[in-house]
Amino acid sequence: MSEACPIQSEAEKIGKAKCTQWLQEYEECARRIKTYGSWDLQKLEHEAENKGIAIRDGLNNPLGKEKLAAQLLSQANCALQFFDYQACIDKVAAPIIFSKLK
């Protein structure tokens, strides 16, 4: 297996140092998802409503804490935060990498 390009490694280190806000948002998203199971019903219902997830079944009965947490977990991801972080790293790293191509 080959090692990473030294220029790319250097550029990514600089990018990580400058993109801490995006990394923190990604990590906070991941922490929030992991805690769904410990939330109370009212907080779960509020989160579900914000995400467009039904809080009642077809007979208009409340889903309950466990089912609601499962619904949230099934649709939860931090892709947006991850891509924002990667875009920041790319923006910082690109000039460093491309300057070596001249």
Buried (B, 14 or more C-beta within 10 A) or exposed (E): EEEEEEBEEBBBEBBBEBBEEBBEBBEEBBEBBEEBEEBEBEBBBEBBEEEEBEBEEEEEEEBEBEEBBEBBEEEBEBEEBBEBBBEBBBEBBEEBBEEEEE
